[in-house]
Amino acid sequence: MSTALKLSDELVEMAKPHAAAEHRSVPKQIEYWARLGKAVDDNPDLPVQFIKDTLLAAQEAKAGMLTPYEFGA
């Protein structure tokens, strides 16, 4: 479901270089920031990088990019 939002020009301009660097559209970059911000807000005791890595791992798992872990290897 899509919803039209009014965003500040400043936020959109800040998102443009980040979106380009991450090969995302500007709306997808802002959506990523919102998801990351919510995850940080929900988990204030976790480091931001850990949360980013966890979000990435979840997307990799969704895409079937899993490798089995071998104990003692």
N, C-alpha and C positions, 0 to 999 in steps of 0.2 A: 504494500500500500504506500503510495506517495502522498505527501502533503506539502503544499506550497508554504514556504516560510519567508518572512522578511528578515534578512540578515544585514548587519552593518557592512558598509563598503570596506571598512577597515579589516573585518574578519575575512571577507572574501579575498582581499588583496594579500593578506598574510597567508592564506591557504594556497595561493597560486604557485609559489615556488616549491612548497612542500609537495603539492599534488604532482607537479612536473617531475620532481626528483623520485617520487615513489610510483610514477606511472599510473596515477589515479586522476579521475576528474576532480574538479574543485568540490562539487557536492559530495563525492565519495570521500575526499580528504576530510571535510568537515564532519561527515558521518563517523569516520574513523576516530577523529578527535573526541567526538561525543561519546562513543563507545569506550574509549580509553579513559576518559574523564569519569564516566559512570563506574567503570571497574576500579579505578583508583579511589573514588568516593566510597564504594562498597567494601574496599579492602585497605583501609588507611595504614595498616601496619606492614604492608608488603612494599618492597621497592618497586618503583615504576618500571624499571627494566624487566623485572621478573614478571610483572603483569603483561607488558608488551610481548615478552617471549611466550607466555601462556596463551595469549590471544592468537599469536602466530601459529603455535603448535596446534591449537584447536582447528584453525583453518586448514593446516596441512593434513590433519587427521580426516577432516571432512572431504578433502581432495584425494584421499587414499594414499597419501605419501607417508605411510608408516613403515618402519623397519623393526623387526623383532629385536628385543634386547636379549643379549646372551650373557647370562650370569657367569662371572669368573673368567670372562674372555679378556 
